[in-house]
């Protein structure tokens, strides 16, 4: 049912217009003889058409629309039919410019009044239908996008699990370093969308280890120089595995896979990049990955204390690690410890 608000300071006019509107189907009339009361109602309640007198003592029709803040070019707002006894064309122009959609000249012709009112309510119904359709389409797009993101995330987790089966590092390590990475991204001022991208892409940093022979990947002792060369190939292998994906997240993961072993001083691999030439996501993950590797127990080493790992980051700030990334991580130390506590190795 449509709600029509009728505003006129003259009682007889108010009764006449209200009765005429009541002849229409599925219409509820709310009548006001005082403009301020009507204005208060329109600000708080839902309605579909405003029939408004121009000449009123406390608030004329133009001022009424101005206080209601009606942008007349917005089709989703209820239409306004202004009624006036003035024959001045300037008044009509001002009414239309102020936000009125149509106007009638007093004395009111019943047939014309009903036709105009019916047409404006039909227009309102059509606009609401379009608005509802647009909202439905927006929601469908959101659902489809969410489904794509979930599939993308599922792909990432499956690849990470495949990597875990061959890598002695634990799933908890992947969770910790991913959350450390997102924390650093936040402190560096990256957007929420970029932070989420880092969180979801960081777990793919070592996916290239699926191409590393077991006798090297699982070796408990120190690698020989020849074995080290083969091990270091995992960064480029990870990039090659992921780079062709059209998914933004996997493209980000490809960058991380290749860049997270670069050093700020240019002594890293596989490209030997230095400083700002290293992609920011690679510099972020480098800090998070090394920090968690140091503080995690492995078959070939004991876990470092958090303080010892913190000291290591500070000592290698500007050589191995990007200074900004180190400062970002150490600047939220309480949250780092909370992440460490939340994702513990089994």
C-alpha positions in Angstrom: 0.0 0.0 0.0 1.2 3.5 -0.9 1.3 6.3 1.6 0.4 9.8 0.3 1.2 12.8 2.5 -1.1 15.8 1.9 -0.1 19.2 3.3 -2.4 22.3 3.1 -3.1 25.0 5.6 -6.6 25.5 4.4 -8.9 22.9 6.0 -11.4 22.6 3.1 -8.6 22.1 0.5 -7.0 19.5 2.8 -10.3 17.5 3.1 -10.9 17.8 -0.7 -7.5 16.5 -1.7 -7.5 13.8 0.9 -10.9 12.4 -0.2 -9.8 12.5 -3.9 -6.6 10.6 -3.1 -8.6 8.1 -1.1 -10.5 7.1 -4.2 -7.3 5.4 -5.5 -6.7 1.8 -4.8 -4.2 0.7 -2.2 -3.5 4.2 -0.9 -3.3 5.5 2.6 -3.6 9.2 3.2 -1.8 11.1 5.9 -3.1 14.8 6.0 -1.4 17.7 7.8 -2.7 21.3 8.1 0.5 22.4 9.7 3.6 22.3 7.6 6.1 21.7 10.5 4.2 18.6 11.6 4.2 17.3 8.1 7.9 18.0 7.7 8.6 16.0 10.9 6.6 13.1 9.6 8.3 13.1 6.3 11.7 13.0 7.9 10.9 10.0 10.0 8.3 7.9 8.2 8.2 6.1 4.8 5.9 7.6 2.3 5.5 7.5 -1.5 4.0 10.8 -2.6 4.0 14.3 -1.1 1.2 16.6 -2.2 2.2 20.1 -1.0 0.6 23.5 -1.0 2.8 26.3 -2.0 1.3 29.2 0.0 1.4 28.4 3.7 1.9 30.8 6.6 4.6 29.1 8.7 6.6 27.3 5.9 5.9 27.7 2.2 6.3 24.8 -0.2 9.7 25.8 -1.5 11.1 26.2 2.0 9.5 22.9 3.0 11.3 21.0 0.2 14.6 22.8 1.0 14.4 21.7 4.7 13.5 18.2 3.6 16.8 18.2 1.6 15.3 17.0 -1.6 17.7 16.5 -4.5 15.1 16.6 -7.3 17.2 14.5 -9.7 17.2 11.4 -7.5 14.6 9.1 -8.8 14.6 6.9 -5.7 13.1 9.6 -3.5 9.3 10.0 -3.2 7.9 12.5 -5.8 6.5 15.9 -4.9 3.3 17.3 -6.4 3.1 21.0 -5.6 -0.3 22.8 -5.6 -0.4 26.6 -6.0 -2.9 29.4 -6.7 -0.1 31.5 -8.2 -0.1 32.0 -12.0 3.5 33.3 -11.8 5.7 31.3 -14.2 8.7 32.1 -12.0 7.0 30.3 -9.1 6.6 27.2 -11.2 10.2 27.3 -12.3 11.4 27.7 -8.8 9.2 24.8 -7.7 10.6 22.5 -10.3 14.2 23.6 -9.6 13.8 23.1 -5.9 12.7 19.4 -6.3 9.0 19.3 -7.1 8.3 16.8 -9.8 5.0 18.3 -11.0 2.5 21.0 -10.0 -1.2 21.9 -10.3 -2.9 25.3 -10.3 -5.8 26.0 -8.0 -8.7 25.6 -8.2 -8.1 21.9 -8.5 -9.6 20.0 -11.4 -10.7 16.6 -10.0 -10.0 14.6 -13.1 -6.6 16.2 -13.6 -5.7 15.9 -10.0 -6.5 12.2 -9.9 -4.7 11.6 -13.2 -1.5 13.3 -12.0 -1.6 11.6 -8.6 -2.1 8.2 -10.2 0.7 8.7 -12.6 3.1 9.8 -9.9 2.3 6.8 -7.8 2.8 4.5 -10.8 6.2 6.2 -11.3 7.0 5.7 -7.7 6.1 2.0 -7.9 8.3 1.6 -11.0 11.2 3.4 -9.4 10.9 1.2 -6.3 10.8 -1.9 -8.5 14.0 -0.8 -10.3 15.6 -0.1 -6.9 14.7 -3.5 -5.7 16.0 -5.1 -8.9 19.3 -3.2 -8.5 19.6 -4.3 -4.9 18.9 -7.9 -5.9 21.6 -7.7 -8.7 24.1 -6.2 -6.3 23.5 -9.0 -3.8 23.8 -11.6 -6.5 27.1 -10.1 -7.6 28.3 -10.1 -4.0 27.4 -13.7 -3.6 29.1 -14.7 -6.9 32.2 -12.7 -5.9 32.3 -14.3 -2.5 32.0 -17.8 -4.1 34.9 -17.0 -6.4 37.0 -15.8 -3.4 36.1 -19.0 -1.5 37.1 -21.2 -4.4 40.3 -19.2 -4.8 41.1 -19.6 -1.1 40.3 -23.3 -1.3 42.8 -23.7 -4.1 45.4 -21.9 -2.1 44.8 -24.1 1.0 45.0 -27.3 -1.1 48.3 -26.2 -2.6 49.6 -25.3 0.8 48.6 -28.7 2.1 50.4 -30.4 -0.8 53.5 -28.4 0.1 53.2 -29.3 3.8 53.3 -33.0 3.1 56.8 -32.6 1.8 58.0 -29.8 4.0 59.0 -30.3 7.7 57.5 -26.9 8.5 54.1 -27.1 10.3 50.7 -25.8 9.4 51.0 -23.6 12.5 54.1 -22.0 11.0 52.1 -21.0 7.9 49.3 -19.5 10.0 51.7 -17.6 12.2 53.8 -16.1 9.4 50.7 -15.2 7.4 49.2 -13.3 10.4 52.6 -11.7 11.1 52.6 -10.6 7.5 49.1 -9.1 7.6 50.1 -7.3 10.9 53.1 -5.7 9.2 51.0 -4.7 6.2 48.5 -3.0 8.5 51.2 -1.1 10.3 52.6 0.0 7.0 49.3 1.6 6.1 48.1 -0.9 3.5 44.3 -1.0 2.9 42.2 -3.6 4.5 41.8 -5.3 1.1 45.6 -5.4 0.7 46.0 -6.7 4.2 43.6 -9.5 3.5 45.4 -10.3 0.2 48.7 -10.6 2.1 47.1 -12.8 4.7 45.8 -15.2 2.1 48.7 -15.1 -0.3 51.6 -15.4 2.2 51.0 -19.1 3.0 52.0 -19.8 -0.6 55.6 -18.5 -0.1 57.3 -21.9 -0.1 55.0 -23.7 -2.6 58.0 -24.1 -4.9 59.4 -26.7 -2.5 57.2 -29.3 -4.2 59.9 -29.3 -6.8 62.8 -29.8 -4.3 64.1 -33.4 -4.0 63.3 -35.2 -0.7 66.9 -35.9 0.1 67.6 -32.2 0.1 64.3 -30.9 1.5 64.3 -33.4 4.4 68.0 -33.4 5.1 68.4 -32.9 8.9 72.0 -31.5 8.7 73.7 -28.7 6.9 73.3 -28.6 3.1 76.3 -28.7 0.8 76.9 -25.8 -1.6 75.5 -27.9 -4.5 72.4 -28.9 -2.4 72.0 -25.2 -1.4 71.8 -24.2 -5.1 69.1 -26.7 -5.7 67.2 -25.7 -2.6 67.2 -22.1 -3.6 65.5 -22.9 -6.8 62.2 -23.3 -4.9 61.7 -19.5 -5.0 61.7 -19.4 -8.8 59.7 -22.7 -9.1 57.0 -21.2 -6.9 56.8 -18.2 -9.1 56.6 -20.3 -12.2 53.8 -22.4 -10.7 51.6 -19.4 -9.8 52.4 -16.6 -12.3 50.0 -17.7 -15.0 46.9 -17.6 -12.8 44.4 -14.9 -13.6 43.4 -14.7 -9.9 44.8 -11.6 -8.2 45.5 -13.5 -5.0 47.6 -16.2 -6.8 49.5 -13.5 -8.8 50.3 -11.9 -5.4 51.4 -15.3 -4.1 53.7 -15.7 -7.2 55.4 -12.4 -6.3 55.8 -13.4 -2.7 57.2 -16.8 -3.6 60.0 -15.3 -5.7 60.7 -12.3 -3.6 60.6 -13.5 0.1 64.3 -14.7 0.0 65.7 -11.4 -1.4 67.8 -9.4 1.0 67.5 -5.6 1.5 71.3 -5.4 0.8 71.0 -7.2 -2.5 72.7 -10.5 -1.3 69.5 -12.6 -1.5 68.1 -14.8 -4.2 66.9 -15.6 -6.9 67.2 -12.2 -8.5 69.6 -10.4 -6.2 67.3 -7.4 -5.8 68.0 -4.7 -3.3 66.1 -2.1 -1.3 62.9 -0.7 -2.7 63.4 -2.8 -5.8 62.2 -5.8 -3.9 58.4 -5.9 -4.0 56.9 -4.7 -0.7 55.0 -8.0 -0.1 58.2 -9.9 -0.5 59.9 -7.6 2.1 57.0 -8.1 4.4 56.9 -11.9 4.2 60.7 -12.1 4.5 60.5 -10.6 8.0 57.5 -12.6 9.1 58.9 -15.9 7.7 62.4 -15.6 9.2 61.1 -14.5 12.6 58.8 -17.5 12.9 61.4 -19.9 11.5 63.8 -18.7 14.2 61.3 -19.1 17.0 60.1 -22.6 15.8 61.8 -25.9 16.8 63.0 -28.1 13.9 64.6 -31.5 13.8 67.9 -29.8 13.2 67.6 -26.9 15.7 66.0 -25.7 18.9 63.6 -22.7 18.9 65.0 -19.3 19.7 63.4 -17.2 22.4 61.2 -14.4 21.2 63.7 -11.8 22.5 66.6 -13.5 20.7 64.6 -13.4 17.4 63.6 -9.8 18.0 67.3 -8.9 18.6 68.2 -10.7 15.3 65.6 -8.6 13.3 67.0 -5.4 14.9 70.6 -6.5 14.1 69.8 -7.2 10.5 67.6 -4.2 10.0 68.8 -2.6 6.7 71.0 -5.5 5.7 68.8 -8.6 5.5 65.5 -7.0 6.2 63.6 -3.8 5.1 63.9 -1.4 8.0 60.3 -0.3 7.7 59.0 -3.8 7.9 61.1 -4.6 10.9 59.9 -1.4 12.7 56.3 -2.2 11.8 56.5 -5.7 13.3 58.3 -4.7 16.4 56.0 -1.7 16.9 53.1 -4.0 17.7 55.0 -6.5 19.8 52.0 -7.4 22.0 50.0 -8.5 19.0 53.0 -10.5 17.7 53.0 -12.5 21.0 49.2 -13.0 20.8 49.6 -14.5 17.3 52.4 -16.7 18.6 50.2 -17.9 21.4 47.1 -18.4 19.2 48.8 -20.6 16.6 50.9 -23.1 18.5 52.6 -26.2 17.1 51.0 -29.5 18.0 
